[in-house]
Amino acid sequence: MTDAMGRLRASLQNAPVIWKGDYPYFIHPITDGVPRLDPAVLEAVTDLCQSTIDWNSIDLLLGIEAMGLPLTAPLSVRTGVPLVVARKRSYGLEGEVTIDQATGYSKGEMFLNDIKPGERVAIIDDVLSTGGTMKAVIEGVHRAGATVAHVITVVEKGPGLGVLQRQYPTIKIDSLVRLEMDGGSVVLLDEN
């Protein structure tokens, strides 16, 4: 296990768990913005993402509001690849793409701006459970005329990643860490 992967896994293993009704929910700065984010953990995620992506095949980074912002900004700085953010509000710019987003947790719209036809996009997100948000974002990128070359989610929890891999066999879709909840505990699964 690399040092970066070890730092990420240890931080997730020690994440606090709260209960929302009958559902245990882990709280982590990469997925929730609280508690405070240790720069060494962010650096670990950045290192792992940077080494996983073929940067010669990427024209644009796409982060998903809100937690996609701290994940994609350091990658953009390191690689020189421009960054856009899927936002939860419309700006009405020319070419804006509206995404109907529904997950197991929420419903709403998201908006993509400044994605050009023909661009090859890497999407970085914090957590993927059902895959609902990511499917909507992938479809939005396609409607903008671009292609999704790579999707990386930091935490894979639930069946969504496998579902997306079957739906989009030409897109490289990865997670850094797979976990599941066992009552009030985070259980890290084998490394990917």
Secondary structure, DSSP 8 states (H G I E B T S, - for coil): --HHHHHHHHHHHT--EEEETTEEEE--HHHHS-S---HHHHHHHHHHHHHHS-GGG-SEEEEETTTHHHHHHHHHHHH---EEEEBSS----TT-EEEEEE-SS-EEEEEE-S--TT-EEEEEEEEESSSHHHHHHHHHHHHTT-EEEEEEEEEE-SSHHHHHHHH-TTSEEEEEEEEEEETTEEEE----
